[in-house]
Amino acid sequence: MQRTPPNDGRPPRGRPPGSGQPWDRAAARGPREPSQEQRRSPAHREPQQEQRRPPLHRERQQHTHHDEQPGGHDSAALRDQRTAELRLYGLNAIHAVFQRRPQAIRKVYLGESRIPALQPLLKWCVANRVGYRVVDEEDLNRLAASTHHEGVVADVLREEPVPLSTWLRDLPAGPQCALWLDGVGNPHNLGAILRSAAHFGVVAVLLPKSSPLALSGAAARVAEGGAEAVPMVRLGRSDNAIAQLRGAGFTLAATVVKGGGDLFDTELPDRVVYVIGAEGEGMDRDLAEACDLRLSIPGTGAVESLNVAAATAVLLSAWRATRD
């Protein structure tokens, strides 16, 4: 395998996995000058659009960012593709996707030192004609827009949140804990919440109808694989969502800094939805009043409150302790 920076303007070296042909080498050189005999041939005067590249090369070009051109229909298609895809980085984040939904992987970039550790993934890429490249550390920093990539970056298909009704329909009976995130927006907090949620067995993260919150590469890296273990669910109107959750046996517990019942003295229900507000602003007042419980985490008072991600871990630990 050859090492080639992905966006240096030169055609990548090496061969695509499972193919005996150079990787877009002919396309990168551009069309050759026709000979005099070719100029006289009627075939040479056919419209240019008939001279198309094989489908495999077009697919690979879509995932080679230095081939993107601004403007036109192709640019719109590439924008749609970028919206549907998510750039992940970090060993555990990418390993979790590979274990759960490998068909979502579209492209892999890795440092040479990671080749031994990623052999199963690379073999899968070869077998399934998914492109991968060995690149320098500088290229990985640029691709991830971070130095915390741990030697691997991947483009994967984004997994959209499921509707609340679909999630409730498929939810098994018995004790369950879910998180309703009302205003949480920091990707590192989201990642830390997902990591704790996966650790304590949370069944879903519920997102309000109008929430712009979505998984990012930074959140997935901080989650250390937790983003693949905890599904995201899209709510409808808050009053309808509350009614649906109560109909499924859930108790809604608003988590507040002050004025709530002591978390450690409260008998927590078997099915609970913790409603978590934004750090600093807290949750919507009307939503807090609509909940069945109001809970606070007691402390020394030396600091006003815990970080939202740390508070979530404490809440989940308290619920899990009553189930064991």
C-alpha positions in Angstrom: 0.0 0.0 0.0 1.4 3.4 -0.9 1.2 6.5 1.3 -0.5 9.5 -0.4 -2.0 12.6 1.0 -5.6 12.7 -0.1 -5.8 16.4 -1.1 -2.5 17.4 -2.5 -3.8 17.8 -6.0 -2.0 14.7 -7.4 -3.6 11.5 -8.3 -3.5 8.9 -5.5 -1.0 6.1 -5.9 -1.7 2.5 -5.3 -4.6 0.3 -6.4 -8.2 0.2 -5.1 -8.9 -2.8 -2.9 -9.9 -5.8 -4.9 -9.1 -4.2 -8.3 -6.3 -4.7 -10.7 -6.6 -1.2 -12.1 -4.8 2.0 -10.9 -6.9 4.3 -8.7 -8.3 6.8 -11.1 -4.9 7.3 -12.6 -6.2 7.7 -16.2 -8.9 10.1 -15.0 -6.4 12.2 -13.1 -4.1 12.5 -16.2 -7.0 13.7 -18.3 -7.8 12.8 -21.8 -5.0 11.9 -24.2 -4.4 13.8 -27.4 -6.1 11.9 -30.3 -4.0 10.7 -33.2 -4.7 11.8 -36.7 -6.5 8.6 -37.4 -8.7 9.1 -34.3 -9.6 12.6 -35.4 -10.9 11.3 -38.7 -13.0 8.6 -36.9 -16.7 9.3 -36.4 -16.4 7.9 -32.9 -14.1 10.7 -32.0 -16.9 13.3 -32.8 -19.4 11.6 -30.4 -20.6 13.8 -27.5 -18.2 13.9 -24.6 -20.8 12.7 -22.1 -20.8 9.3 -23.7 -17.3 8.7 -22.5 -18.0 7.8 -18.9 -15.9 6.3 -16.2 -16.9 2.9 -14.8 -19.3 3.1 -11.8 -16.6 2.0 -9.4 -14.5 5.1 -10.2 -17.4 7.4 -9.9 -18.2 6.1 -6.5 -14.6 6.5 -5.4 -14.5 10.0 -6.8 -17.4 11.0 -4.6 -15.4 10.1 -1.5 -12.2 11.8 -2.7 -12.5 15.4 -1.5 -9.9 16.9 -3.8 -12.1 15.9 -6.7 -15.1 18.0 -5.6 -15.9 20.9 -7.8 -18.1 23.9 -6.8 -21.3 24.7 -8.6 -23.8 22.7 -10.6 -25.7 19.5 -10.1 -22.6 17.5 -9.0 -21.9 20.1 -6.2 -25.5 19.8 -4.9 -25.3 16.0 -4.9 -22.0 16.2 -2.9 -23.6 18.6 -0.4 -26.4 16.1 0.1 -23.9 13.3 0.5 -21.9 15.3 3.1 -25.2 15.9 5.0 -25.9 12.1 5.0 -22.4 11.3 6.0 -20.5 11.8 9.3 -16.8 12.0 9.7 -15.7 10.0 12.7 -12.3 9.7 14.3 -10.9 7.8 17.2 -10.2 4.1 17.5 -13.2 3.2 19.7 -15.7 5.3 17.8 -14.8 3.7 14.5 -14.4 0.2 15.9 -18.0 0.5 17.3 -19.4 1.4 13.9 -17.4 -1.5 12.3 -18.8 -4.0 14.9 -22.5 -2.8 14.7 -23.0 -1.5 11.1 -20.0 -2.0 8.9 -22.1 -1.3 5.8 -22.3 2.3 6.9 -18.5 2.8 6.3 -17.7 4.7 3.2 -14.0 5.6 3.4 -11.2 5.1 5.9 -8.0 7.1 6.4 -5.3 5.8 8.7 -1.7 6.3 9.8 0.8 3.6 8.9 1.3 2.7 12.6 -2.4 1.7 12.8 -2.3 -0.9 10.1 -1.7 -3.9 12.4 -4.4 -2.9 14.8 -6.9 -2.3 12.0 -6.3 -5.4 10.0 -9.9 -6.8 10.4 -11.3 -3.4 9.2 -8.9 -3.2 6.3 -9.6 -6.8 5.2 -13.3 -6.0 5.3 -12.7 -2.9 3.1 -10.9 -4.9 0.5 -13.6 -7.6 0.4 -16.3 -5.0 0.1 -14.5 -2.6 -2.3 -14.5 0.2 0.3 -11.6 2.6 -0.2 -9.0 3.3 2.4 -5.8 5.3 2.4 -2.6 5.4 4.5 -1.8 9.0 5.1 0.5 11.2 7.1 -0.2 12.6 10.6 -0.6 16.1 9.1 -3.3 14.8 6.8 -5.2 13.0 9.6 -5.1 16.3 11.7 -6.7 18.1 8.8 -9.2 15.4 7.9 -10.4 15.2 11.6 -10.0 18.9 12.2 -8.4 17.7 15.5 -5.3 16.1 16.8 -7.3 13.6 18.9 -7.9 11.2 16.0 -5.8 8.3 17.4 -4.5 7.5 13.9 -7.7 6.8 12.1 -10.6 8.7 10.4 -13.6 7.4 8.6 -16.6 8.7 6.7 -19.7 6.8 7.6 -23.4 7.1 6.9 -25.2 9.1 9.5 -27.9 7.2 11.5 -31.1 9.3 11.8 -33.1 9.4 15.0 -36.1 7.1 15.1 -39.6 8.4 15.8 -40.9 8.1 19.4 -43.8 5.9 18.4 -41.5 3.4 16.6 -39.1 3.3 19.5 -41.9 2.7 22.0 -43.4 -0.1 19.9 -40.2 -2.0 19.8 -39.2 -1.4 23.5 -39.1 -4.5 25.6 -41.0 -4.8 28.9 -39.3 -4.3 32.2 -37.2 -1.6 33.9 -35.9 1.0 31.5 -34.1 4.3 31.8 -34.0 7.0 29.1 -32.6 10.6 28.9 -34.6 13.6 27.5 -32.0 16.2 26.6 -33.6 19.6 26.7 -31.1 22.2 25.5 -27.8 20.2 25.8 -25.6 21.4 22.9 -21.9 21.1 23.7 -20.5 18.1 21.7 -18.1 17.1 24.4 -21.0 17.0 27.0 -23.1 15.0 24.5 -20.2 12.6 24.0 -19.7 12.2 27.8 -23.4 11.7 28.3 -23.5 9.0 25.6 -20.5 7.2 27.2 -22.2 7.2 30.6 -25.5 6.1 29.0 -23.9 3.2 27.3 -22.1 2.2 30.6 -25.3 2.2 32.7 -27.6 0.6 30.1 -29.8 3.6 29.0 -32.2 2.6 26.3 -32.4 5.9 24.4 -31.5 9.5 24.2 -34.7 11.5 23.5 -34.4 14.7 21.4 -37.0 17.4 21.3 -38.8 18.1 18.0 -37.0 21.3 17.3 -33.6 20.4 18.8 -30.6 20.9 16.4 -28.6 18.5 18.5 -26.9 15.8 16.4 -24.0 13.5 16.7 -20.7 15.0 15.6 -17.2 13.5 15.2 -16.1 15.2 18.4 -19.1 13.8 20.4 -18.6 10.3 19.0 -14.9 10.3 19.9 -15.6 11.4 23.5 -18.4 8.8 23.7 -15.7 6.1 23.0 -18.1 3.8 21.2 -21.2 4.8 23.3 -22.8 6.6 20.4 -23.4 3.2 18.7 -24.8 1.6 21.8 -27.5 4.2 22.6 -30.1 5.1 20.0 -31.4 8.6 19.5 -35.2 9.1 19.3 -36.9 12.2 17.9 -39.9 13.5 19.9 -43.0 15.2 18.5 -44.8 18.0 20.5 -43.8 17.9 24.1 -47.3 17.4 25.5 -47.9 14.5 23.1 -44.5 13.0 23.9 -45.1 13.2 27.6 -48.5 11.4 27.1 -46.9 8.7 25.0 -44.2 8.1 27.5 -46.6 7.9 30.5 -48.8 5.6 28.4 -45.7 3.3 28.2 -45.3 3.3 32.0 -42.5 5.9 32.2 -42.2 8.4 35.0 -40.7 11.7 34.0 -38.2 13.2 36.4 -37.0 16.8 36.0 -33.4 17.2 37.2 -32.9 20.7 38.9 -30.0 22.3 40.7 -32.1 23.3 43.7 -35.6 22.7 45.0 -35.9 19.0 44.0 -36.1 15.9 46.1 -32.9 14.4 47.3 -31.9 11.9 44.6 -30.4 9.4 47.1 -33.5 9.5 49.3 -36.0 9.1 46.5 -37.4 5.7 45.5 -36.9 5.7 41.8 -39.5 4.0 39.5 -38.7 1.0 37.3 -39.3 3.1 34.2 -37.9 6.6 34.3 -37.1 9.3 31.9 -34.6 11.8 33.3 -35.2 15.2 31.8 -31.8 17.0 31.6 -31.6 20.8 31.0 -28.8 22.8 29.4 -25.8 23.7 31.5 -26.2 27.2 32.9 -29.8 27.8 31.6 -31.4 24.6 32.9 -34.5 23.1 31.4 -37.6 24.8 30.1 -39.8 25.8 33.0 -43.1 24.5 31.5 -41.4 21.2 30.8 -40.1 20.9 34.3 -43.6 21.6 35.8 -45.1 18.9 33.5 -42.8 16.2 34.9 -43.9 13.8 37.7 -40.8 14.3 39.8 -38.2 17.0 40.6 -34.8 15.7 41.6 -31.6 17.4 42.8 -28.2 16.0 43.6 -27.1 17.0 47.1 -23.6 18.3 47.6 -21.4 20.3 49.9 -22.3 23.7 48.4 -18.7 24.4 47.7 -19.7 24.7 44.0 -23.1 25.6 42.6 -23.6 22.4 40.7 -22.1 19.6 38.7 -21.3 19.7 35.0 -24.3 18.4 33.0 -22.4 15.3 31.9 -21.1 14.6 35.4 -24.6 15.1 36.9 -26.1 12.7 34.3 -23.6 10.0 35.3 -24.6 10.4 39.0 -28.3 10.2 38.1 -27.8 7.1 36.0 -25.7 5.4 38.7 -28.5 6.1 41.3 -31.1 4.4 39.1 -28.9 1.5 38.2 -28.1 0.9 41.9 -31.8 0.4 42.7 -32.1 -2.3 39.9 -29.2 -4.5 40.9 
